[in-house]
């Protein structure tokens, strides 16, 4: 079954838990989605947001690759996304009226093999996100710079990805 996250097609309090993953980034009113998740979750049940990125905190190294994060963040915002939703996640869960709210940032670690190997989907995504912008013409040179950095073992790419969960208050 599919439904509109702003108006879930379920009765109130019918689920023990509700989960979203990389969703709030793309929602015009993420607070409303969380209110709906709370509505359909039974008192004492849990709401979990498993992964929401924060492109404003993106780290690219070496320094010549730094513009990629800002460009992607601007492009996502132009598509209607909330590129810094990750840092807002805890506040959104509190605003939705949840208690026992906890969250954090997923860690990162890189092996030599991972540094050396480029993920083609990263560049495909950047090309799609930046298509039609003034930055699109700079991608080829930056992709070559990234390949050099990978060969040298110095490439770092990290987009902080937040998670959080909270409990629907009991009514007793």
Secondary structure, 3 states (H helix, E strand, C coil): CCCECCECCCCCCCEEEEEECCCHHHCCCHHHHHHHHHHHEEEEEEEEEEEEEEEEEEEEECHHHCHHHHHHHHHHHHCCCCCCHHHHHHHHHHHCCEEEEEEEECCCCCCHHHHHCCCHHHHHHHHHHHCCCCCHHHHHHHHHHHHHHHHHCCCEEEEEEEEEEEEECCCC
